[in-house]
Amino acid sequence: MPLSSKHLLGLQGVPAEDIQLILDTATTFREVLDRPIKKVPTLQGKTIVNLFFENSTRTRISFELAQKRLSADTVNFTTSSSSTKKGETFKDTVRNIEAMKIDMIIVRHESAGVPQYLTQISEANIINAGDGRHEHPTQALLDMYSIKEKTGDLKGLKVCIVGDIAHSRVALSNIYGLISMGAKVSLCGPSTMMPMGIENLGVKIYHNIEKAIHENDVLNVLRIQLERKAGTTIPSVREYHNYFGITSERIERFNRDILILHPGPINRGVELSSEVADGPYQIILDQVTNGVAIRMAVLYLLGTRP
Amino acid sequence: MDILLKSMNLLDPGSKVNEVADLHIKNGVIHKIGDIDSSEFDEENIFEFSGKYCVPGLFDMHVHLREPGREDKETVVTGCNSSAAGGFTGIACMPNTTPAIDSAEVVNLILQKAKDHLVDVYPVGAVSLERKGEALAPIAELVEAGAVAFSDDGVAVKTSAILRNAMEYAGMYNAPIIEHCEDPSLDDGAMNESFVSTQLGLPGIPTVAEDIIVARDILMAEYTGQRIHIAHISSKNSINLVREAKAKGIKVTAEITPHHFTLTDDSVKTYDTNYKMNPPLRSNEDVKAGIEGLKDGTIDCIASDHAPHKVEEKEREFIYAPNGITGLETQLGITLNELVHKGILSIEDVVYKLSVNPRKILNIPVPGIKVGENANLTIIDDKEIWTVDLSKTKSKSKNSPFDKRLLTGKAIAVINNKQMFCDNEFKQI
């Protein structure tokens, strides 16, 4: 059964069967990653462009590795080497790349809506690698995969997303994906980091991290963007850590069975203490490994879709 | 030249005219009203307008002509052509040009370019030099050159001190301050802040950013006893503030755009940048409040905020696309379609909102339909069904979300300055 859409723009409205198919397919590819020869010929002859208008190291490398392991031909386009700075319009840039006969575009952009816009000007399969504060579907998929790997099932699981929800692209994708897979999703963070009306998505909101730790099975902890002007959304990083930071003491006191995820890069001593970041409750590096498998699954399913 | 307009519904609230009659226009002046024998007129000078409304020429008090500075988007002449095509015989143009309308020279340039046109152009001067909100523009000199109001449109007047002085200074000439109400510390967004912006992942502009400046300006108008006009009002709370201020006798007036009483932020869901404007499209509740405000007179007039942009500027990433849409040619059609045909306003109300009130706010004489007056008229067919076709617009730009929209009612002719625009062409009369 193929995926129901030609593109992966986000997880909003994506049927549970599609998510299940991606997760199942990733299991197969995850096994490939443990082989001595980590390469399959599945996407031989397919050309994929990684169109990154915004800095990203891990997501781009993860996609690139996934493409190489599927034997696709890949090219990277990043803003530093782009012509957008020379005055070429975004549309012309895309049309030029399109004219080089490519099959798939992986796009990361600081403006929400760019992946959707690409579907209007390109014939290629579009995969969203993060648009503004909108969605980052492959991150949510790899998070779900990693949780499932540890817990066996997502259904009925209580997952709390912690941090700056308003400026996050990871939060929305996780909310949509987890809810459609039957998990109970909640959010925890200061009220200034909660976007308007988010509770309408059916998520509970905590402003007390200890309560969130106590009442959930999984915490998916977002990065606090230190580059944001200090004192505008939170008084200080120190205050954030004191009131919302996840520490060993808090975990040991409130929930020793908790599972901690973090999409990276981590700010040690801010959202997670170093002990937690390296400790027994987290699966941060598993997420990174699983990210390659998830991206292989998405590329494979879209690239071979009839 | 003598022309005869046959059997129209004459509607002029100012002169209390409301009758079916013919109109004889001689050398641009209304010569005779009544039952007129057509045999004395050349065939080509007789216009059969049976069942059409003849009203005082429509006026749009919020237009961006882009000249000087961005003649690639619009010029005074193309903007005037678009106005005529939309049924307008007069417009006020906003000062956010390059350079801004902050010197007599720029006013003169615009008036010079508009000199021979059917459409009358009334420049709005900048409140502050370069619209920076730091030093007052030469308001007296601008009034003398022909500016009819003052605004830093695009942004709110930066400080309360400059606003106060501008109000008092412009008050000497009875010129209103037209305010773009938006608190700059809350304006870091690309659409209305709402559950929709949350779902779309776009940064939001909250309605309170507008309300704060509306409240400030009303308080300042009360304190100084001067006039304030709220441009493109979009939030329910702002409309309530204006309603309360009017009840207290404070000299505040307000306009609303057709898109703000027609569309909601739901439209942004396609990420189509033709739905990006400032103020942004708001919630359904705000739209309803706008309609209520039009109905009870809280909102005095309808204005397009015609804001032309090049295709290549609009066809880009949502957060980077410029704000604004064109509106001169769709404004009347949307007003008739959405307000008159839905029973919210009468045709007579529309004449107030689109002709009488904007001129009164700007102290411009309202043309009358009576013998001896210069013919300044718009002929409206409120029943014609038509489809908006941007490929045929007179504007240099095509950034409108209303393309292909089916509307009932439009202007079929305008007359002013001894010229007539009818059947897509200008002619001397």
Contacts between the chains, C-beta under 8 A, distances in Angstrom:
chain1	res1	chain2	res2	distance
A	12	B	199	7.2
A	89	B	312	5.3
A	89	B	315	7.0
A	89	B	316	6.2
A	90	B	315	8.0
A	90	B	316	4.9
A	90	B	317	5.8
A	91	B	312	7.6
A	91	B	315	5.3
A	91	B	316	6.8
A	109	B	317	6.5
A	110	B	317	7.9
A	110	B	319	7.1
A	111	B	317	3.7
A	111	B	318	5.4
A	111	B	319	4.1
A	111	B	320	6.3
A	112	B	200	5.7
A	112	B	201	3.8
A	112	B	202	4.9
A	112	B	271	7.3
A	112	B	318	6.4
A	112	B	319	7.2
A	113	B	200	6.9
A	113	B	201	7.9
A	113	B	202	7.2
A	113	B	271	3.2
A	113	B	317	7.3
A	113	B	318	4.5
A	114	B	317	5.5
A	114	B	318	7.8
A	116	B	270	7.8
A	116	B	271	5.4
A	117	B	271	6.0
A	117	B	317	7.3
A	117	B	318	7.8
A	131	B	201	6.7
A	132	B	201	4.8
A	132	B	202	6.6
A	132	B	203	7.9
A	132	B	319	6.7
A	133	B	201	4.4
A	133	B	202	7.7
A	133	B	203	7.3
A	134	B	200	6.3
A	134	B	201	2.5
A	134	B	202	7.4
A	135	B	201	6.6
A	169	B	201	6.5
A	172	B	199	7.5
A	172	B	201	6.4
A	195	B	197	7.5
A	195	B	198	4.0
A	196	B	193	5.6
A	196	B	194	6.0
A	196	B	195	6.2
A	196	B	197	6.9
A	196	B	198	5.4
A	196	B	204	6.7
A	197	B	194	6.5
A	197	B	195	3.0
A	197	B	198	5.4
A	198	B	195	7.8
A	198	B	198	5.6
A	200	B	195	5.3
